[in-house]
Amino acid sequence: MSYGEGISYPVVMSLLSTSIVILGVLLFILCRKKPVESEETLPIKLCAQACPLTDIDAATDCFNHRRIIGKGRLGTVYAALSGRGELVAVKRIHPGLVLSNACFGFSSILRSLSLAQHPNIVSIVGFSEGPGERIIVMEFAGMVSLDFYLQQNSDGASLLDWGRRLRIAAGAARGLEYLHEGMTPHIVHGCIKASNIIIDVKFCARVCDYGLSFLAPHEKRGLVGYVDDEYWAERGGASKESDVYGFGVMLLELLSGRRSDEGLLVEWALPLIKEMNISELLDPRLVIPSDMKHLIRLAKVASACVGNSRKNRPSIAQVVAILSSLEMEVCL
């Protein structure tokens, strides 16, 4: 006798009905949608808030010169304590730039830039403005720039051995890639150079002063040698490609220990790289490694960044792919 024989029709229908009910309950449980979170429960990426000038005065001791930790083409940077007792960096834009340009759209641009959050950038946390004043409040990532290590501290270059220099290059590239590709709208830095790369306490590279070209649209000081020839053309200006050029110059500074010197570094370095005379290119303050394959590849990346026109220049994403690979090989 088979398993189905002897079972009555009512019993079969009863079992079938029960199975359908159980299946329906299971499907309801599995397919039930989770309750939609309210806007209040969703994580929100807050933009920087305006700070009263009186708070900025208090935080910087009325811009006490003893609090100055840096000066650049756009302004002077002060170490300051926020109202919550947090250490921050306060950039006071040069009065001449404020008066000549009026910093049109300052607050809206700063709010947009402050949405950028990445381990390899210095975040903007606040801003302030008033008659003749434009202030940017930034995360305090450290007091020392790459330029300081390479050019201003007699012992700094030796602290940056070849491994650290490669990691700094890779980290700065990732920060720039995030600005170019990870933000909407994309952020063009406008002035990539060693003084705009902060080295934090973990020797991690942090890109700062991004997106601030609007503060000095006609100011050449501090730009010559760090932007390509197309920048000065009628339809040129800051672009992703000019950022890549500046990044290439920074790589040459890392390799050679020399300053850009308004373009003379590129003119000197490119023939050496083309002729594969890499040992003459390298910073004489460091011991030349026996295996130079990583430094040779780094030099070739720098050459591609500064030796090509905009249309033939690699993207920062392509640069990141190469440098991250080199970084992994060095760390193994």
C-alpha positions in Angstrom: 0.0 0.0 0.0 1.4 3.4 -1.0 1.7 6.3 1.5 -1.4 8.1 0.0 -3.8 5.3 0.2 -6.5 5.3 2.9 -6.5 9.1 3.5 -9.9 10.6 3.2 -10.7 13.8 1.1 -11.8 15.9 4.1 -8.5 15.2 5.9 -6.5 16.1 2.8 -8.3 19.4 2.4 -7.9 20.2 6.2 -4.1 19.6 5.9 -3.9 21.7 2.8 -5.8 24.6 4.4 -3.6 24.5 7.5 -0.4 24.5 5.3 -1.7 27.5 3.4 -2.4 29.5 6.6 1.1 28.6 8.0 2.8 29.6 4.7 0.9 32.9 4.6 2.0 33.7 8.2 5.6 32.9 7.3 5.5 35.1 4.2 4.0 38.0 6.1 6.8 37.8 8.7 9.6 37.5 6.1 8.3 40.1 3.7 7.1 42.7 6.3 8.7 46.0 5.6 10.7 47.6 8.4 9.2 50.9 9.6 10.6 53.8 7.8 12.9 55.9 10.0 11.9 59.5 10.5 14.2 62.2 9.3 15.1 62.8 13.0 16.5 59.3 13.4 18.6 59.3 10.2 22.3 60.4 10.5 22.7 63.9 9.1 25.9 65.3 7.8 25.8 68.8 9.3 27.5 71.7 7.5 29.6 74.3 9.3 27.8 76.9 11.3 28.4 80.7 11.4 30.4 81.8 14.5 30.1 85.3 16.0 33.2 87.4 15.5 33.2 88.0 19.3 33.7 84.2 19.8 36.6 84.2 17.3 38.2 87.1 19.1 37.9 85.3 22.4 39.2 82.0 21.0 42.3 83.6 19.5 43.0 86.2 22.3 42.1 88.9 19.8 44.4 87.3 17.1 47.4 87.3 19.4 50.6 86.9 17.4 51.8 84.2 19.8 49.0 82.0 18.5 50.1 82.2 14.9 51.0 78.7 13.5 51.1 79.5 9.8 51.0 82.2 7.1 50.1 81.7 3.4 48.8 83.3 0.3 45.3 83.5 1.6 45.7 84.3 5.3 47.2 83.8 8.7 46.4 80.7 10.8 46.0 80.8 14.5 45.7 78.0 17.1 42.6 78.6 19.1 40.3 77.1 21.7 36.6 76.9 20.8 33.9 77.6 23.3 33.7 73.9 24.0 37.4 73.8 24.9 38.4 72.1 21.6 41.6 73.0 19.9 40.9 74.4 16.4 42.8 76.2 13.6 41.5 79.7 12.7 42.4 81.1 9.3 42.0 84.9 9.0 41.8 85.9 5.4 44.1 88.7 4.4 42.2 92.0 4.6 43.4 93.0 1.1 41.7 90.0 -0.4 38.5 90.7 1.5 38.4 94.3 0.3 39.4 93.6 -3.3 37.2 90.6 -3.8 34.5 91.0 -1.2 34.6 87.2 -1.0 31.3 86.9 -2.8 29.2 83.9 -1.6 31.6 83.2 1.2 29.1 81.7 3.6 27.3 79.4 1.1 30.6 78.2 -0.3 32.0 77.4 3.1 28.9 75.5 4.1 29.3 73.4 1.0 33.0 72.8 1.5 32.4 71.8 5.1 30.4 68.7 4.1 33.7 67.1 3.0 34.8 64.5 5.6 37.7 62.1 4.9 40.7 60.8 6.9 43.1 62.6 4.5 41.6 66.1 4.5 41.4 68.8 7.1 37.7 69.4 7.8 36.1 72.9 8.0 34.0 73.2 11.2 32.9 76.8 11.1 33.2 80.3 9.6 32.7 83.9 10.5 32.3 87.1 8.5 31.9 90.8 9.1 33.0 94.1 7.7 36.5 93.5 6.4 36.7 90.1 8.0 36.4 86.5 6.6 37.3 83.7 9.0 37.5 79.9 8.4 37.6 77.6 11.4 39.1 74.2 10.7 39.8 71.0 12.5 43.2 71.2 14.3 45.0 68.3 12.5 48.5 69.4 13.5 50.8 72.4 13.4 53.3 71.0 10.8 53.1 71.1 7.0 55.0 68.9 4.6 56.8 72.1 3.4 58.0 72.6 7.0 59.5 69.2 7.2 61.2 69.4 3.8 62.4 73.0 3.8 62.2 74.8 7.2 63.3 72.2 9.8 66.9 71.2 9.6 66.1 67.8 11.1 62.7 67.4 9.4 63.9 65.8 6.2 65.5 62.9 8.1 62.2 62.3 10.0 60.6 61.7 6.6 62.4 58.6 5.4 61.5 57.1 2.0 58.8 54.9 3.4 57.1 57.8 5.1 57.4 60.0 2.0 55.7 57.3 0.0 52.9 56.9 2.5 52.4 60.7 2.6 52.2 60.8 -1.2 49.6 58.0 -1.2 47.5 59.6 1.6 47.5 63.0 0.0 46.4 61.4 -3.3 43.5 59.7 -1.6 42.4 63.0 0.0 42.5 64.8 -3.4 40.7 61.9 -5.0 37.9 62.2 -2.4 37.5 65.9 -3.2 37.5 65.3 -7.0 35.3 62.2 -7.1 33.7 61.6 -3.7 32.0 65.0 -3.3 28.9 66.3 -5.0 29.5 68.8 -6.5 33.1 67.9 -7.0 35.7 70.1 -5.3 38.7 71.5 -7.2 41.5 72.3 -4.7 43.1 75.1 -6.7 46.5 75.1 -5.1 48.0 71.7 -4.3 51.5 72.1 -2.8 53.6 71.0 0.1 52.5 73.8 2.4 48.8 72.7 1.9 49.6 69.2 3.1 49.4 68.9 6.9 51.3 66.0 8.6 49.4 64.9 11.7 50.8 63.2 14.8 50.6 59.8 13.1 52.5 61.1 10.0 49.2 60.9 8.0 48.9 63.4 5.2 45.9 65.7 5.4 44.9 68.1 2.5 43.8 71.5 3.6 42.7 74.9 2.0 40.7 73.1 -0.7 38.1 75.0 -2.8 39.3 78.4 -1.7 40.4 79.8 -5.1 37.4 82.1 -5.1 39.1 84.1 -2.3 42.0 85.1 -4.6 40.9 84.7 -8.2 43.6 87.0 -9.6 46.4 86.4 -7.1 49.4 84.8 -8.7 51.7 84.9 -5.6 52.1 81.3 -4.3 50.6 79.7 -7.4 53.4 80.1 -10.0 55.2 76.8 -10.3 52.3 74.8 -8.8 49.8 75.1 -11.7 50.1 74.2 -15.3 50.5 76.6 -18.3 46.9 76.2 -19.2 45.9 77.7 -15.9 46.9 81.2 -17.2 45.1 80.8 -20.5 41.9 82.7 -21.2 39.7 79.7 -20.5 42.0 78.0 -18.1 41.9 78.5 -14.4 41.7 75.9 -11.6 40.6 72.4 -12.7 41.1 68.8 -11.7 43.9 68.6 -14.2 45.7 71.6 -12.7 45.3 70.0 -9.3 47.0 66.8 -10.7 49.8 69.0 -12.0 50.3 70.5 -8.6 50.3 67.1 -7.1 53.1 66.0 -9.5 55.1 69.0 -8.4 54.6 68.0 -4.8 55.9 64.5 -5.6 59.0 66.0 -7.1 59.5 68.0 -3.9 59.1 64.8 -1.9 61.6 63.0 -4.1 64.2 65.8 -4.4 63.8 67.7 -1.1 63.8 70.9 -3.3 61.2 73.7 -3.6 59.2 74.2 -6.8 61.1 77.5 -7.3 58.4 78.9 -9.7 58.7 76.0 -12.1 62.5 75.5 -12.1 62.1 72.2 -10.2 60.0 70.7 -13.1 62.5 72.0 -15.7 65.4 70.4 -13.8 63.7 67.1 -12.8 62.0 66.0 -16.0 65.2 65.4 -18.1 66.6 63.4 -15.1 63.6 61.2 -15.0 63.5 60.8 -18.8 67.2 59.7 -18.8 66.5 57.4 -15.7 69.1 59.3 -13.8 67.0 58.9 -10.6 69.8 58.9 -8.1 70.7 62.5 -9.0 67.0 63.5 -8.5 66.8 62.1 -5.0 67.1 64.1 -1.8 70.8 64.0 -0.8 69.9 64.3 2.9 68.7 60.7 2.8 70.5 57.4 2.1 69.7 56.2 -1.4 68.1 52.7 -1.0 69.7 49.7 -2.7 66.4 48.8 -4.4 65.0 52.0 -6.0 62.1 50.4 -7.9 59.5 52.1 -5.8 61.1 55.5 -6.1 61.5 55.0 -9.8 57.8 54.4 -10.2 57.1 57.4 -8.0 59.2 59.5 -10.2 57.4 58.2 -13.3 54.1 59.1 -11.8 55.4 62.6 -11.0 56.6 62.9 -14.6 53.2 61.9 -16.0 51.5 64.5 -13.8 53.7 67.5 -14.8 55.0 66.4 -18.3 51.7 66.1 -20.1 49.0 68.5 -21.3 45.6 68.5 -19.5 44.0 66.1 -22.0 46.8 63.5 -21.6 47.4 63.9 -17.9 46.4 61.0 -15.6 43.4 61.4 -13.3 43.9 61.5 -9.6 42.1 58.2 -9.4 44.7 56.6 -11.6 47.5 58.1 -9.5 45.8 56.7 -6.3 45.7 53.2 -7.8 49.5 53.3 -8.5 50.5 54.9 -5.2 48.3 52.7 -3.0 49.9 49.7 -4.7 53.4 51.0 -4.0 52.4 51.8 -0.4 51.2 48.2 0.1 54.4 46.8 -1.3 56.5 48.9 1.0 54.5 48.0 4.1 54.8 44.2 3.4 
